[in-house]
Amino acid sequence: MKRSLLITSFLVPMACADSKDSPKNSTVDNPTAVIATPQERIFEVQNLTLDATQKSVWVYHGLKEGALIPMTKDQPWVIGTNRYMWQTNTGSSGTFEGGAYEVKDLTFDALTSCDASRFVKDVMVPPIGSIHEGITTTWWNIKEAIPVPLDTSFVIARDNECIKVKLLSYDKGLYTLKFQRLK
């Protein structure tokens, strides 16, 4: 089966060398220019369009240099998605420490750290009337595909990698979300 995935990220532009179409970002030419170091870019807010529309296919993503990138189930993924079901690489879904939790009392911008005491590891939950063998999302327990909680942020961790995620839109397994790696 063919899967398509579109990843969009918004990063601070790097200095361009002698480009006619690009403004100069050099601090020599423009002393007020702000240049993000590679370490700072790892912690920038980024957007992602995640295609989990195929009903029988899980889509996995892991972190690389602060970006969520596609991975296979055999790689050290952080989140797995299938339509409106989500899982972490912890508990019954994986062998790593961490998990996830839902945050309703803070805005996305106000979330600045991971609270390890709140993490919930995945636990197999038997589905009712589903073609799937089980749903592993006790940290985000959606009974129906709609409504997807667009007003809620999530903190997700796999070992020492931790991200915050906010869903911006959802359409039958096609998500637009913003995320940021937390320190």
ZADO-1210 file (C-alpha; in nm, 4 decimals, padded with zeros to 6 digits):
<atoms>
<atom x="00.0000" y="00.0000" z="00.0000" code="MET" pos="1"/>
<atom x="00.1202" y="00.3464" z="-00.0756" code="LYS" pos="2"/>
<atom x="00.1191" y="00.6062" z="00.2013" code="ARG" pos="3"/>
<atom x="00.1671" y="00.9731" z="00.1467" code="SER" pos="4"/>
<atom x="00.2826" y="01.2161" z="00.4097" code="LEU" pos="5"/>
<atom x="00.3390" y="01.5864" z="00.3861" code="LEU" pos="6"/>
<atom x="00.5652" y="01.7426" z="00.6450" code="ILE" pos="7"/>
<atom x="00.5765" y="02.1174" z="00.6772" code="THR" pos="8"/>
<atom x="00.7969" y="02.2958" z="00.9239" code="SER" pos="9"/>
<atom x="00.8561" y="02.6596" z="00.9904" code="PHE" pos="10"/>
<atom x="01.2161" y="02.7313" z="01.0792" code="LEU" pos="11"/>
<atom x="01.4053" y="03.0553" z="01.1199" code="VAL" pos="12"/>
<atom x="01.5865" y="03.1110" z="00.7870" code="PRO" pos="13"/>
<atom x="01.9587" y="03.0530" z="00.7788" code="MET" pos="14"/>
<atom x="02.1875" y="03.3171" z="00.6329" code="ALA" pos="15"/>
<atom x="02.1774" y="03.3098" z="00.2534" code="CYS" pos="16"/>
<atom x="02.4974" y="03.3626" z="00.0603" code="ALA" pos="17"/>
<atom x="02.4596" y="03.6208" z="-00.2189" code="ASP" pos="18"/>
<atom x="02.1012" y="03.5302" z="-00.3118" code="SER" pos="19"/>
<atom x="01.9201" y="03.7998" z="-00.5133" code="LYS" pos="20"/>
<atom x="01.5754" y="03.6867" z="-00.3903" code="ASP" pos="21"/>
<atom x="01.6646" y="03.6443" z="-00.0229" code="SER" pos="22"/>
<atom x="01.7201" y="03.9228" z="00.2258" code="PRO" pos="23"/>
<atom x="02.0605" y="03.9256" z="00.3882" code="LYS" pos="24"/>
<atom x="02.0503" y="03.7685" z="00.7329" code="ASN" pos="25"/>
<atom x="02.4086" y="03.8318" z="00.8279" code="SER" pos="26"/>
<atom x="02.4546" y="04.0126" z="01.1552" code="THR" pos="27"/>
<atom x="02.7347" y="04.2069" z="00.9850" code="VAL" pos="28"/>
<atom x="02.4970" y="04.3405" z="00.7164" code="ASP" pos="29"/>
<atom x="02.1980" y="04.3573" z="00.9500" code="ASN" pos="30"/>
<atom x="02.2959" y="04.3941" z="01.3168" code="PRO" pos="31"/>
<atom x="01.9357" y="04.3349" z="01.4319" code="THR" pos="32"/>
<atom x="01.9006" y="03.9980" z="01.2519" code="ALA" pos="33"/>
<atom x="01.8286" y="03.7018" z="01.4779" code="VAL" pos="34"/>
<atom x="01.9920" y="03.3777" z="01.3685" code="ILE" pos="35"/>
<atom x="01.8817" y="03.0590" z="01.5415" code="ALA" pos="36"/>
<atom x="02.1598" y="02.8195" z="01.6323" code="THR" pos="37"/>
<atom x="02.1123" y="02.4499" z="01.5461" code="PRO" pos="38"/>
<atom x="02.0379" y="02.3820" z="01.9149" code="GLN" pos="39"/>
<atom x="01.7688" y="02.6550" z="01.9243" code="GLU" pos="40"/>
<atom x="01.6011" y="02.5185" z="01.6074" code="ARG" pos="41"/>
<atom x="01.5535" y="02.1831" z="01.7819" code="ILE" pos="42"/>
<atom x="01.3112" y="02.3531" z="02.0208" code="PHE" pos="43"/>
<atom x="01.1131" y="02.5659" z="01.7710" code="GLU" pos="44"/>
<atom x="00.7375" y="02.5259" z="01.7192" code="VAL" pos="45"/>
<atom x="00.6768" y="02.3319" z="01.3976" code="GLN" pos="46"/>
<atom x="00.3715" y="02.2250" z="01.1984" code="ASN" pos="47"/>
<atom x="00.3018" y="01.8793" z="01.0595" code="LEU" pos="48"/>
<atom x="00.0347" y="01.7368" z="00.8326" code="THR" pos="49"/>
<atom x="-00.0044" y="01.3744" z="00.9356" code="LEU" pos="50"/>
<atom x="-00.1857" y="01.1351" z="00.7013" code="ASP" pos="51"/>
<atom x="-00.3371" y="00.8479" z="00.8996" code="ALA" pos="52"/>
<atom x="-00.6381" y="00.8029" z="00.6703" code="THR" pos="53"/>
<atom x="-00.5897" y="00.4336" z="00.5889" code="GLN" pos="54"/>
<atom x="-00.8063" y="00.2399" z="00.8333" code="LYS" pos="55"/>
<atom x="-00.5771" y="-00.0612" z="00.8734" code="SER" pos="56"/>
<atom x="-00.2364" y="00.1150" z="00.8652" code="VAL" pos="57"/>
<atom x="-00.0573" y="00.2716" z="01.1614" code="TRP" pos="58"/>
<atom x="00.1659" y="00.5707" z="01.0831" code="VAL" pos="59"/>
<atom x="00.4687" y="00.6178" z="01.3105" code="TYR" pos="60"/>
<atom x="00.6766" y="00.9299" z="01.3771" code="HIS" pos="61"/>
<atom x="00.9916" y="00.9874" z="01.5788" code="GLY" pos="62"/>
<atom x="01.2071" y="01.2858" z="01.6622" code="LEU" pos="63"/>
<atom x="01.5194" y="01.3799" z="01.4708" code="LYS" pos="64"/>
<atom x="01.6817" y="01.7167" z="01.5433" code="GLU" pos="65"/>
<atom x="01.3518" y="01.8471" z="01.6819" code="GLY" pos="66"/>
<atom x="01.1396" y="01.7420" z="01.3809" code="ALA" pos="67"/>
<atom x="00.8808" y="01.4642" z="01.3744" code="LEU" pos="68"/>
<atom x="00.9782" y="01.2372" z="01.0873" code="ILE" pos="69"/>
<atom x="00.8169" y="00.9185" z="00.9499" code="PRO" pos="70"/>
<atom x="00.9484" y="00.5952" z="01.0988" code="MET" pos="71"/>
<atom x="00.8683" y="00.2272" z="01.0880" code="THR" pos="72"/>
<atom x="00.7417" y="00.0303" z="01.3873" code="LYS" pos="73"/>
<atom x="01.0930" y="-00.1196" z="01.4200" code="ASP" pos="74"/>
<atom x="01.2535" y="00.2233" z="01.4696" code="GLN" pos="75"/>
<atom x="01.2461" y="00.4298" z="01.7930" code="PRO" pos="76"/>
<atom x="00.9177" y="00.6088" z="01.7145" code="TRP" pos="77"/>
<atom x="00.7449" y="00.8437" z="01.9599" code="VAL" pos="78"/>
<atom x="00.3834" y="00.8497" z="01.8333" code="ILE" pos="79"/>
<atom x="00.1757" y="00.6122" z="01.6250" code="GLY" pos="80"/>
<atom x="-00.1536" y="00.7152" z="01.4630" code="THR" pos="81"/>
<atom x="-00.4359" y="00.5301" z="01.2905" code="ASN" pos="82"/>
<atom x="-00.7403" y="00.7425" z="01.2043" code="ARG" pos="83"/>
<atom x="-00.8452" y="00.8726" z="01.5487" code="TYR" pos="84"/>
<atom x="-00.6423" y="00.6262" z="01.7542" code="MET" pos="85"/>
<atom x="-00.3036" y="00.7266" z="01.8931" code="TRP" pos="86"/>
<atom x="-00.0322" y="00.5350" z="02.0774" code="GLN" pos="87"/>
<atom x="00.3042" y="00.5978" z="02.2328" code="THR" pos="88"/>
<atom x="00.6070" y="00.3680" z="02.2221" code="ASN" pos="89"/>
<atom x="00.5469" y="00.2694" z="02.5856" code="THR" pos="90"/>
<atom x="00.3539" y="00.0104" z="02.7857" code="GLY" pos="91"/>
<atom x="00.1650" y="-00.2373" z="02.5665" code="SER" pos="92"/>
<atom x="00.2742" y="-00.0489" z="02.2511" code="SER" pos="93"/>
<atom x="00.6485" y="-00.0414" z="02.3127" code="GLY" pos="94"/>
<atom x="00.9369" y="-00.0966" z="02.5482" code="THR" pos="95"/>
<atom x="01.0338" y="00.2633" z="02.6279" code="PHE" pos="96"/>
<atom x="00.9744" y="00.4766" z="02.9355" code="GLU" pos="97"/>
<atom x="00.7455" y="00.7796" z="02.9207" code="GLY" pos="98"/>
<atom x="00.3939" y="00.7895" z="02.7830" code="GLY" pos="99"/>
<atom x="00.1533" y="01.0765" z="02.7324" code="ALA" pos="100"/>
<atom x="-00.1027" y="01.2935" z="02.9042" code="TYR" pos="101"/>
<atom x="-00.3729" y="01.5362" z="02.8051" code="GLU" pos="102"/>
<atom x="-00.3446" y="01.8995" z="02.9163" code="VAL" pos="103"/>
<atom x="-00.6641" y="02.1035" z="02.9443" code="LYS" pos="104"/>
<atom x="-00.5593" y="02.3555" z="03.2101" code="ASP" pos="105"/>
<atom x="-00.2755" y="02.5241" z="03.0142" code="LEU" pos="106"/>
<atom x="-00.2450" y="02.6705" z="02.6677" code="THR" pos="107"/>
<atom x="00.0040" y="02.5226" z="02.4217" code="PHE" pos="108"/>
<atom x="00.2364" y="02.8218" z="02.4712" code="ASP" pos="109"/>
<atom x="00.2172" y="02.7919" z="02.8508" code="ALA" pos="110"/>
<atom x="00.3405" y="02.4295" z="02.8431" code="LEU" pos="111"/>
<atom x="00.7142" y="02.4531" z="02.9014" code="THR" pos="112"/>
<atom x="00.8145" y="02.1184" z="03.0510" code="SER" pos="113"/>
<atom x="00.7218" y="01.7533" z="03.0874" code="CYS" pos="114"/>
<atom x="00.5688" y="01.6325" z="03.4120" code="ASP" pos="115"/>
<atom x="00.6923" y="01.2734" z="03.4404" code="ALA" pos="116"/>
<atom x="00.4475" y="01.2039" z="03.7257" code="SER" pos="117"/>
<atom x="00.1522" y="01.2514" z="03.4841" code="ARG" pos="118"/>
<atom x="00.2633" y="01.0161" z="03.2061" code="PHE" pos="119"/>
<atom x="00.0268" y="00.7326" z="03.1214" code="VAL" pos="120"/>
<atom x="00.1758" y="00.4335" z="02.9428" code="LYS" pos="121"/>
<atom x="-00.0276" y="00.2620" z="02.6733" code="ASP" pos="122"/>
<atom x="-00.2564" y="-00.0151" z="02.7950" code="VAL" pos="123"/>
<atom x="-00.4426" y="-00.2518" z="02.5630" code="MET" pos="124"/>
<atom x="-00.8121" y="-00.1643" z="02.5642" code="VAL" pos="125"/>
<atom x="-01.0410" y="-00.4124" z="02.3887" code="PRO" pos="126"/>
<atom x="-01.2422" y="-00.2417" z="02.1149" code="PRO" pos="127"/>
<atom x="-01.6178" y="-00.2630" z="02.0894" code="ILE" pos="128"/>
<atom x="-01.7362" y="-00.3272" z="01.7336" code="GLY" pos="129"/>
<atom x="-01.3959" y="-00.2472" z="01.5820" code="SER" pos="130"/>
<atom x="-01.1960" y="-00.4297" z="01.3174" code="ILE" pos="131"/>
<atom x="-00.8809" y="-00.3552" z="01.5185" code="HIS" pos="132"/>
<atom x="-00.7344" y="-00.5991" z="01.7693" code="GLU" pos="133"/>
<atom x="-00.7146" y="-00.3301" z="02.0336" code="GLY" pos="134"/>
<atom x="-00.6868" y="00.0370" z="02.1034" code="ILE" pos="135"/>
<atom x="-00.3879" y="00.1488" z="02.3060" code="THR" pos="136"/>
<atom x="-00.4877" y="00.4999" z="02.4009" code="THR" pos="137"/>
<atom x="-00.5865" y="00.5311" z="02.7631" code="THR" pos="138"/>
<atom x="-00.4135" y="00.8713" z="02.7724" code="TRP" pos="139"/>
<atom x="-00.6423" y="01.0029" z="02.4987" code="TRP" pos="140"/>
<atom x="-00.9565" y="00.7996" z="02.5237" code="ASN" pos="141"/>
<atom x="-01.1738" y="00.8976" z="02.2274" code="ILE" pos="142"/>
<atom x="-01.4865" y="00.6871" z="02.2036" code="LYS" pos="143"/>
<atom x="-01.5855" y="00.8226" z="01.8624" code="GLU" pos="144"/>
<atom x="-01.3931" y="00.9713" z="01.5719" code="ALA" pos="145"/>
<atom x="-01.5730" y="01.3012" z="01.6270" code="ILE" pos="146"/>
<atom x="-01.5289" y="01.5338" z="01.7995" code="PRO" pos="147"/>
<atom x="-01.1507" y="01.5316" z="01.7953" code="VAL" pos="148"/>
<atom x="-01.0393" y="01.7568" z="02.0841" code="PRO" pos="149"/>
<atom x="-00.8886" y="02.0543" z="01.9008" code="LEU" pos="150"/>
<atom x="-00.8890" y="02.2619" z="02.2205" code="ASP" pos="151"/>
<atom x="-00.6541" y="02.0227" z="02.4013" code="THR" pos="152"/>
<atom x="-00.2770" y="01.9872" z="02.4056" code="SER" pos="153"/>
<atom x="-00.0861" y="01.6676" z="02.4758" code="PHE" pos="154"/>
<atom x="00.2573" y="01.5965" z="02.6171" code="VAL" pos="155"/>
<atom x="00.4186" y="01.2827" z="02.4761" code="ILE" pos="156"/>
<atom x="00.7508" y="01.1274" z="02.5789" code="ALA" pos="157"/>
<atom x="00.9692" y="00.8349" z="02.4853" code="ARG" pos="158"/>
<atom x="01.2562" y="00.8026" z="02.7308" code="ASP" pos="159"/>
<atom x="01.4200" y="01.1474" z="02.7478" code="ASN" pos="160"/>
<atom x="01.2528" y="01.2851" z="02.4317" code="GLU" pos="161"/>
<atom x="00.9474" y="01.4922" z="02.5133" code="CYS" pos="162"/>
<atom x="00.7161" y="01.6947" z="02.2880" code="ILE" pos="163"/>
<atom x="00.3991" y="01.8951" z="02.3247" code="LYS" pos="164"/>
<atom x="00.1342" y="01.8575" z="02.0549" code="VAL" pos="165"/>
<atom x="-00.1782" y="02.0572" z="01.9708" code="LYS" pos="166"/>
<atom x="-00.4212" y="01.9378" z="01.7071" code="LEU" pos="167"/>
<atom x="-00.5195" y="02.2186" z="01.4691" code="LEU" pos="168"/>
<atom x="-00.7521" y="02.0286" z="01.2344" code="SER" pos="169"/>
<atom x="-00.8791" y="01.6786" z="01.1637" code="TYR" pos="170"/>
<atom x="-01.0540" y="01.5217" z="00.8651" code="ASP" pos="171"/>
<atom x="-01.1004" y="01.1424" z="00.8643" code="LYS" pos="172"/>
<atom x="-00.7431" y="01.0666" z="00.9715" code="GLY" pos="173"/>
<atom x="-00.5739" y="01.3672" z="00.8137" code="LEU" pos="174"/>
<atom x="-00.4361" y="01.5797" z="01.0970" code="TYR" pos="175"/>
<atom x="-00.2730" y="01.9179" z="01.1009" code="THR" pos="176"/>
<atom x="-00.0891" y="01.9746" z="01.4237" code="LEU" pos="177"/>
<atom x="00.1746" y="02.1899" z="01.5796" code="LYS" pos="178"/>
<atom x="00.4372" y="02.0499" z="01.8070" code="PHE" pos="179"/>
<atom x="00.7455" y="02.1532" z="01.9929" code="GLN" pos="180"/>
<atom x="01.0202" y="01.9561" z="02.1574" code="ARG" pos="181"/>
<atom x="01.0451" y="02.0371" z="02.5266" code="LEU" pos="182"/>
<atom x="01.3708" y="02.0702" z="02.7164" code="LYS" pos="183"/>
</atoms>
